[in-house]
Amino acid sequence: MSTPEAFYRRPIDLNRFSNSVSREIVLAYNDIILEITAQLAAIDEVSAPYSAARLRALLAQLRDSLGTWTIDSTTVTARELQGLAVLQTDFVEDQLRRVLPSNLQGIVRSVEISPDFARSVVSTDPTEINILTLPGELEASVAEGVGRGSFRLSAQKGAVITLPNGETVQKAFRGLAEKQVDLFSKTVRSGLLTGESTQQIARKLKGRLEFETAARGSVKQIANRGGLLTKMSNSQVMTLVRTSVNQVANVASQNVYEANQDVTKEYEYVATLDSRTSAICARLDGQVFSYGKGPTPPQHFNCRSTTVPVIDWSEYDLGEPPKATRPSKWGVDQKGRQVPANMTYADWLIKQPKSVQAEVFGKWKSQYFVQLSKKEGPQSALRRIVRTDGSELTLDQLKKRYPSLPASQDA
């Protein structure tokens, strides 16, 4: 059994896509903050009645502007996720066809995308709809799909997709905007009470961002130049977009996989091979599940994991499967490198320098991982440390559980 290499490279393209969507939303947000802080800095006599009225007007203007930004950002996200769903289903269908000989490529079933699918993902709160009727509706849509050789990503399916905390993207944008209005008000009030000038307060709020240079660099670089009203909010936008992109891409992929169980009957969970990968995704990496019976990404905010179809190459006498590789980070500097596709996160981690292992588990806990790996193998060792829910045993728990394997003091 094997999987075409293109599936392992796909997350790189999705990351670039999420960065481009984030950039559009972040730049629109930052323009609002730069405009409001420029007006704030222009107010001199803060004790005058006129100035007090101007400050109240600025607060109202910011609230209105960010309210519009919330609507626009929701629209942009829905538009881009809709396009992504179409592109992702097309990508998976094309890769499955490439596996099969020309005379069998017609058996690959397509997945239809409802025009309202992404809008439902972004805006529909599942707690506000009759969720009890959805399973039947979903079963009906699948049954209909089987009958005509096509499956469907409907608005009903989109309605049950939420961010890891149960919120919709629209609600998250709205909450972010409300918090920033409150932060602006508190920062200005506190600054004036401590004797800061409006120019000083404005710089604190916007950071080093300026109209002329606000769009230079990556989204991360732009965020790092920001102030109280921009740095954290820019990062939160990136998190929301990246998580939503991961979610929709994986839902689209899973639906195509499930529609084509003549070609693939199982899927593999694939995490990113670097030191920033979460414990739960590291544990799940390389595990194979039947469709509808296993976990799928995102397991958390900023999740970068994906799933790939497991294809039985002997089913259609396809010959020897290709030797696929997957991207990874390697060594202390974590530079990119291709490794065999069947290398799991645990196999990757045991080959890393001690400094990388310590970055993942901590200095002392990582030594238990190394010593358990020598006895049981890396995969078993990782599962000894990380529970099925993604939580990790503490160092004290490891000491009590494995008293015969004391952490090496010279590691």
Secondary structure as GFF3:
##gff-version 3
##sequence-region A 1 411
A	DSSP	alpha_helix	6	41	.	.	.	ID=ss1
A	DSSP	alpha_helix	49	99	.	.	.	ID=ss2
A	DSSP	three_ten_helix	102	107	.	.	.	ID=ss3
A	DSSP	beta_strand	110	113	.	.	.	ID=ss4
A	DSSP	alpha_helix	117	123	.	.	.	ID=ss5
A	DSSP	three_ten_helix	126	128	.	.	.	ID=ss6
A	DSSP	three_ten_helix	131	133	.	.	.	ID=ss7
A	DSSP	alpha_helix	134	148	.	.	.	ID=ss8
A	DSSP	beta_strand	150	153	.	.	.	ID=ss9
A	DSSP	alpha_helix	155	159	.	.	.	ID=ss10
A	DSSP	alpha_helix	169	193	.	.	.	ID=ss11
A	DSSP	alpha_helix	198	206	.	.	.	ID=ss12
A	DSSP	alpha_helix	219	224	.	.	.	ID=ss13
A	DSSP	alpha_helix	231	259	.	.	.	ID=ss14
A	DSSP	beta_strand	264	270	.	.	.	ID=ss15
A	DSSP	alpha_helix	279	284	.	.	.	ID=ss16
A	DSSP	beta_strand	288	290	.	.	.	ID=ss17
A	DSSP	beta_strand	306	311	.	.	.	ID=ss18
A	DSSP	beta_strand	325	330	.	.	.	ID=ss19
A	DSSP	beta_strand	335	340	.	.	.	ID=ss20
A	DSSP	alpha_helix	345	350	.	.	.	ID=ss21
A	DSSP	alpha_helix	354	361	.	.	.	ID=ss22
A	DSSP	alpha_helix	363	376	.	.	.	ID=ss23
A	DSSP	alpha_helix	378	385	.	.	.	ID=ss24
A	DSSP	alpha_helix	395	401	.	.	.	ID=ss25
###
